[in-house]
């Protein structure tokens, strides 16, 4: 995921913009394969008299196709005095358990610069945000100044699989 710009204002806040997800162009073959898989799975569900599951498979396939053609929107990320803001959502520092700043490797395809924020939320407790490699030290210092503890985190195996599959 490519970060568009970064601005640092006297360490009062750090803000940057990045796309909400990394878009992968899909070929016609990908859509044909999706259609075949959805049709086969829905037909199997009908054969086993599970009509609700067949409808669920068809809706899921249609949503997946729609998301595959939708272009990502840029999102504004900001670290300020109140907390970590993603678009219009604010995660106050008292709800942030820890953070980790992953710096890019020599080959950015192997290890990309990312900011991990572990929050106290039950659903999706770890927020992973793309950053520019040059921002890593400033973000690290800023969060340490806000008394947020640093804890090493990595992308999960399922996230790596989904990324390898192009999702």
Secondary structure, DSSP 8 states (H G I E B T S, - for coil): --EEEEEEETTTEEEEEEESS------HHHHHHHHHHHHHHHHHHHHTT-HHHHHHHHHHHHHHHHHHHS---EEEEEE-SSEEEETTEEEEGGGEEEEEEE---SSTTTS--EEEEEES-SSS-EEEEE--GGGHHHHHHHHHHTT-EE------HHHHHHHHTT-
